[in-house]
Amino acid sequence: MKFLVCLKQVPDSTVRVKVAADGKSIATDGITWSISPYDEYAIELALEHKDADPATIVSVVTVGPARSRDALRQALAMGCDDATLVTADDTVAGLDVAKALAAVVKEAKPDVVLCGKQASDDDQGLVGPALAQELGWPHVGMLTKIAAGGDGIELWREIEGGHEVWTAPLPVVGLVHKSAKEPRYPSLPGIMKAKKKEIPEKDLAALGVTPGAPRAQVVAMEPPPQRGGGKILKADGDVKALAVELARLLHEEAKVL
Amino acid sequence: MIVKVTDLGILVVAERSDGKVRRVSAEIAAKAESFGDVEVVEVTGTDRYHPVAHADAVAKWAKNNSSDLVLIGATLNGRDLAARVAARLGWAYAADCTDVSLGSLKDGAFEVKRPMYAGKVRATLRVHTPAVLSIRPGAWTLPAGTGDLKPTKTLAADASAGGTLKFARFEPTATSGKRVSLSEARVIVSGGRGLKGPENWKLLEELADALGAATGASRAVTDAGWRPNEEQVGQTGKTVTPDLYIALGISGAIQHLAGMTSSKVIVAVNKDPDADIFKIADYGVVGDLFEFLPAFTEAVKKRKAGA
């Protein structure tokens, strides 16, 4: 089976995000960039299939600025077979990213396309469904597992209270929520091997995509309202009295009980 | 009297869960009354949400009726549906909006607010009509006395439009009970590593039952397999905005805080007085969870009973 995983490089989840001086973007000086967490799960999910069947091919692709090459290199070091960088400005609209990815998919002809369910920067979750729409393929979101079954594969979708199991013939698009195991760390041989691999580069024009004016644009950003100055209650031996006091405060002061 | 700020055509897609229209659908429908001419529809014709067939039905209706704005609750299915509908129509799209200001409509564009970077930033977006928006549950307060929402139209999804993707079966999670859904809950009781093991969750569940609350967990807990993934709150889990969030034995990693910091009132119980969770808590209890929790559950029960 042939997987193509679409990933995005985003600020690492441990970064304390700050709004930049322009008031409508984030300060990127000195921050650590990583593969978006859900995309890491998508890579892990595909690599787990490769572990079980070494004939499996796992390719990765990203649409983004030149720094995204590091994220692709990381994916190769984790064990992916090949990578493609589609260079584009960070501000290209999601629908145009989907068009570029669709062009890559048509060339690579994978059986399964995986995307993280959303990138942890804009949190829109648009590109995956838009890519499926562009290709005319079905998509299944909240994916946690792929298995053989039905006329093609089974796609396990996590919802409240359990999993919906969907079946579809290949090809399909899956939007990954979690993998069975935590995403693997690159091994030392993996890192050495990844260093030697060529990462071909394309631009949007080469894929026949002319970015349009974005129809939704960030015009301002602010940090969430600061919290603090809360009441700290300490148990001085009488836990019962403290519990009663907290219940009283929640009822009379906070009015949430 | 409701004053409409625009004469835009607004389509609200209602979602049902266990036979009842979801609260978020009612929240959106009530708010949208002030926006313009509202039609509330419900997609029927398939046993459950189908990502392709439902998008097909909604997109066709929005196009044929020249809707300017499609509003859908940002639930699990709603977010999925909204994205595919926007892609299919080629319309503007914004997910998980916490506010929409149609009063700012100028040259066919208006403003919405939504979290970005897993809640670490609040962004204002200028969005061009026509647009598809998903709206975060709880973002708009349901006016007191609002009755159950009755969709004015049903759209029969064409099952054949779903193509080759077919629902096969449902596999329930073993530990899942009949609790309130996490993303829509008004009260959430969440547990972290401080609970020491899955066997101690009954203490948390007793409090949740007393409060009528949903149960959540930190990533450390779901990763350890103590609780199902669906209970994870925070980055790579759910972002929640309840009226009351009670964090038990959660130290407050930045990824967890991102998912719950917009809750109205936050209570934290932790034995470590330096835990980061206390920096954002409205009420912090420094002490032993296993002593405090049963006493607090008792106090809540008494309060609820009117004592």
Interface residues (C-beta under 8 A of the other chain):
Chain A: P11 S13 T14 R16 V17 V19 I26 P37 Y38 Y41 G94 L95 A98 Q118 S120 D121 D122 D123 Q124 G125 L126 G128 P129 A130 A132 Q133 E134 P138 H139 V140 G141 M142 T144 G149 G150 D151 G152 E154 W156 E158 I159 E160 G161 G162 H163 E164 V165 W166 T167 A168 P169 V172 L175 H177 K178 E182 R215 A216 Q217 V218 V219 A220 M221 E222 P223 P224 R227 G228 G230 K231 I232 L233 K234 A235 V239 K240 L242 A243 V244 L246 A247 R248 L249 L250 H251 A254 V256 L257
Chain B: S17 R48 P51 V52 A55 L76 N77 R79 D80 A83 R84 A86 A87 R88 G90 W91 A92 Y93 A94 A95 D96 E111 R114 P115 M116 Y117 A118 G119 K120 V121 R122 A123 T124 L125 R126 V127 H128 A131 G162 G163 T164 L165 K166 F167 A168 R169 F170 E171 P172 T173 S176 S181 L182 V187 L211 D223 N229 E230 Q235 T236 D243 L244 I254 Q255 T261 S262 K264 V265 I266 V267 P273 F278 K279 I280 A281 D282 Y283 G284 V285 V286 G287 D288 E291 F292 A295 F296 E298 A299 V300 K302 R303 K304
